[in-house]
Amino acid sequence: MNRLAVIGGLRYEIGVQKIWRAILWLTLSVPIFATAQIDPVRRDLVQFGYNQALEGHSPLAAYAFFYHNQPDFLRTNLTLRLALAPVYLDSELGFVHGLGPNTDFAIGLAGGGFADSYSEIRDGTYRPGESFDGNGGEISASIYHLFDPQSEIPLNLVLRGTGHYSLYERNDDTDPAFQLPNNHGDFSVRTGLRWGGIEPTLFPALAMELSVWYEGHVRSNPGAYGFGGDRELKEQSHLFWAEAALAYTFTNSGQSFYVRLTVGTSADADRFSAYRLGGFLPLVSEFPLSLPGYFFQEISARQFALLSANYLLPLDKNRRWNFDFNASSAVVDYLPGESQPGNWLNGVGGGILFRSHSDRLKVMATYAYGINAIRDGGRGAQNIGLLLQWDLQKTRAEKFNSTQPDHWRGWQRLFGD
């Protein structure tokens, strides 16, 4: 699951070459959006997110990418999706109704530098000597089936097969005694059912989702690595997870909330397939496992339950300035070799969000406190961050999470709006 986000660790570095490499990490990381249906909405979005820890030496946590979705690409039944950065590309060409009136087909291509890099964080400490760089590429084929096209809330089936190849190399801080994992192919299958959906935007106004997923991995060259073979790249790993999410905006006050519950378990998980929780980067993946105040991907879990909540309160009558409060709470069963005292982890945060006219630009400065994060033998950690979304052509969704009021009358009665 950690590969759903193409982002990795970086050391604090000195020197021209190392500074250049740091800039690459900061500006060229891009998430992979493995959506559960072909997106019918034209989108051109610039996304940026950054977290900076105030305690401890941490890997860089950042993403910066251009997201483009173009229905009617070349022909009326083709949709092109791109998440683009100078050293990484994630793309998909969708054939609408390619396998029938309610079944779409898509082929994907992704890859680039640093995509498969790994940062080891254990007991609240980033360990550069056990971290390394990784480059990779993949091809995929997907089937999306819509069960009831007349329903206001769509139910979709996704089936995706992916072939991925990873190549690893040392960086300047990797311990000479640390043996890298084998370069290998990873053949995976993901399938799931999604009712509703969440747009790939920062703080969507209206959305809901219920979904269940399975993802299985088979690797071509498993084996031991690390210090004297103290860890293992496993031949097979299996992940199972489910999610429930609701975003709602009150019409009169402009206040909004976003609640997300994600639970997951696994069989034969290793460091490359474990669930990794931590940080507050809402668009770092399709399923962000946020724990405010913690390092990004600080916690490696075999299974977990995570509840996250976000509330936005307008501070002026034009709703340009907003106060944000967010909190997350997780119960985790750690991956073997990654355990630490305490299985209940909590984090809280806040920030000031600015929205431009018509919401084309959103910028938020954030502060977060990891209540149970381990730092220097004690508990508690802080970080600050910045989130930005620039919509180059104000997107208006056409599916369930749209602005059509009839779809939301039930929710409006429920919340007294």
ChimeraX attribute file (.defattr): number of C-alpha atoms within 10 A of each C-alpha:
attribute: neighborCount
match mode: 1-to-1
recipient: residues
	/A:1	18
	/A:2	22
	/A:3	19
	/A:4	16
	/A:5	21
	/A:6	24
	/A:7	30
	/A:8	27
	/A:9	24
	/A:10	24
	/A:11	20
	/A:12	12
	/A:13	14
	/A:14	10
	/A:15	8
	/A:16	9
	/A:17	9
	/A:18	14
	/A:19	13
	/A:20	13
	/A:21	14
	/A:22	18
	/A:23	10
	/A:24	16
	/A:25	23
	/A:26	21
	/A:27	18
	/A:28	24
	/A:29	30
	/A:30	31
	/A:31	25
	/A:32	23
	/A:33	21
	/A:34	19
	/A:35	15
	/A:36	26
	/A:37	24
	/A:38	25
	/A:39	21
	/A:40	15
	/A:41	16
	/A:42	20
	/A:43	23
	/A:44	19
	/A:45	23
	/A:46	19
	/A:47	23
	/A:48	23
	/A:49	24
	/A:50	22
	/A:51	26
	/A:52	22
	/A:53	23
	/A:54	13
	/A:55	15
	/A:56	15
	/A:57	17
	/A:58	24
	/A:59	26
	/A:60	22
	/A:61	25
	/A:62	26
	/A:63	26
	/A:64	25
	/A:65	22
	/A:66	20
	/A:67	23
	/A:68	17
	/A:69	21
	/A:70	18
	/A:71	21
	/A:72	14
	/A:73	14
	/A:74	10
	/A:75	9
	/A:76	10
	/A:77	14
	/A:78	20
	/A:79	23
	/A:80	21
	/A:81	22
	/A:82	22
	/A:83	24
	/A:84	22
	/A:85	20
	/A:86	14
	/A:87	16
	/A:88	22
	/A:89	23
	/A:90	24
	/A:91	23
	/A:92	23
	/A:93	21
	/A:94	26
	/A:95	21
	/A:96	24
	/A:97	15
	/A:98	16
	/A:99	13
	/A:100	10
	/A:101	11
	/A:102	15
	/A:103	19
	/A:104	22
	/A:105	23
	/A:106	21
	/A:107	17
	/A:108	20
	/A:109	18
	/A:110	20
	/A:111	22
	/A:112	20
	/A:113	21
	/A:114	26
	/A:115	26
	/A:116	24
	/A:117	24
	/A:118	23
	/A:119	25
	/A:120	20
	/A:121	22
	/A:122	16
	/A:123	17
	/A:124	22
	/A:125	16
	/A:126	21
	/A:127	19
	/A:128	22
	/A:129	17
	/A:130	21
	/A:131	27
	/A:132	26
	/A:133	22
	/A:134	20
	/A:135	18
	/A:136	21
	/A:137	20
	/A:138	18
	/A:139	17
	/A:140	19
	/A:141	18
	/A:142	23
	/A:143	22
	/A:144	27
	/A:145	23
	/A:146	21
	/A:147	13
	/A:148	12
	/A:149	13
	/A:150	8
	/A:151	10
	/A:152	13
	/A:153	17
	/A:154	18
	/A:155	21
	/A:156	22
	/A:157	19
	/A:158	22
	/A:159	18
	/A:160	21
	/A:161	17
	/A:162	18
	/A:163	18
	/A:164	18
	/A:165	18
	/A:166	20
	/A:167	20
	/A:168	19
	/A:169	15
	/A:170	18
	/A:171	15
	/A:172	13
	/A:173	15
	/A:174	18
	/A:175	18
	/A:176	12
	/A:177	11
	/A:178	18
	/A:179	17
	/A:180	22
	/A:181	21
	/A:182	16
	/A:183	18
	/A:184	17
	/A:185	20
	/A:186	20
	/A:187	18
	/A:188	19
	/A:189	18
	/A:190	19
	/A:191	20
	/A:192	19
	/A:193	20
	/A:194	23
	/A:195	18
	/A:196	22
	/A:197	24
	/A:198	18
	/A:199	20
	/A:200	18
	/A:201	18
	/A:202	16
	/A:203	21
	/A:204	18
	/A:205	20
	/A:206	20
	/A:207	21
	/A:208	20
	/A:209	20
	/A:210	17
	/A:211	20
	/A:212	17
	/A:213	17
	/A:214	18
	/A:215	20
	/A:216	19
	/A:217	20
	/A:218	17
	/A:219	20
	/A:220	15
	/A:221	14
	/A:222	18
	/A:223	14
	/A:224	16
	/A:225	16
	/A:226	16
	/A:227	14
	/A:228	10
	/A:229	13
	/A:230	11
	/A:231	16
	/A:232	16
	/A:233	20
	/A:234	20
	/A:235	16
	/A:236	19
	/A:237	20
	/A:238	19
	/A:239	22
	/A:240	18
	/A:241	19
	/A:242	18
	/A:243	19
	/A:244	19
	/A:245	20
	/A:246	20
	/A:247	21
	/A:248	23
	/A:249	19
	/A:250	16
	/A:251	10
	/A:252	7
	/A:253	12
	/A:254	16
	/A:255	18
	/A:256	20
	/A:257	21
	/A:258	21
	/A:259	18
	/A:260	21
	/A:261	19
	/A:262	20
	/A:263	18
	/A:264	20
	/A:265	20
	/A:266	22
	/A:267	15
	/A:268	14
	/A:269	25
	/A:270	22
	/A:271	23
	/A:272	18
	/A:273	26
	/A:274	25
	/A:275	26
	/A:276	25
	/A:277	24
	/A:278	23
	/A:279	29
	/A:280	34
	/A:281	24
	/A:282	17
	/A:283	22
	/A:284	27
	/A:285	21
	/A:286	18
	/A:287	17
	/A:288	21
	/A:289	30
	/A:290	25
	/A:291	34
	/A:292	34
	/A:293	32
	/A:294	34
	/A:295	31
	/A:296	30
	/A:297	23
	/A:298	24
	/A:299	29
	/A:300	28
	/A:301	25
	/A:302	23
	/A:303	22
	/A:304	22
	/A:305	19
	/A:306	22
	/A:307	21
	/A:308	22
	/A:309	18
	/A:310	19
	/A:311	20
	/A:312	22
	/A:313	18
	/A:314	19
	/A:315	14
	/A:316	9
	/A:317	9
	/A:318	11
	/A:319	17
	/A:320	16
	/A:321	20
	/A:322	20
	/A:323	16
	/A:324	20
	/A:325	19
	/A:326	23
	/A:327	23
	/A:328	24
	/A:329	20
	/A:330	22
	/A:331	17
	/A:332	24
	/A:333	20
	/A:334	20
	/A:335	20
	/A:336	13
	/A:337	12
	/A:338	17
	/A:339	16
	/A:340	13
	/A:341	8
	/A:342	11
	/A:343	13
	/A:344	14
	/A:345	19
	/A:346	22
	/A:347	27
	/A:348	22
	/A:349	22
	/A:350	21
	/A:351	20
	/A:352	19
	/A:353	23
	/A:354	19
	/A:355	17
	/A:356	14
	/A:357	11
	/A:358	9
	/A:359	14
	/A:360	15
	/A:361	17
	/A:362	20
	/A:363	19
	/A:364	20
	/A:365	16
	/A:366	22
	/A:367	22
	/A:368	26
	/A:369	23
	/A:370	25
	/A:371	19
	/A:372	19
	/A:373	25
	/A:374	19
	/A:375	16
	/A:376	12
	/A:377	9
	/A:378	10
	/A:379	12
	/A:380	18
	/A:381	24
	/A:382	22
	/A:383	21
	/A:384	20
	/A:385	21
	/A:386	20
	/A:387	24
	/A:388	19
	/A:389	22
	/A:390	20
	/A:391	19
	/A:392	13
	/A:393	11
	/A:394	15
	/A:395	15
	/A:396	12
	/A:397	16
	/A:398	13
	/A:399	18
	/A:400	22
	/A:401	24
	/A:402	16
	/A:403	14
	/A:404	12
	/A:405	9
	/A:406	9
	/A:407	14
	/A:408	17
	/A:409	12
	/A:410	11
	/A:411	12
	/A:412	16
	/A:413	9
	/A:414	9
	/A:415	10
	/A:416	8
	/A:417	12
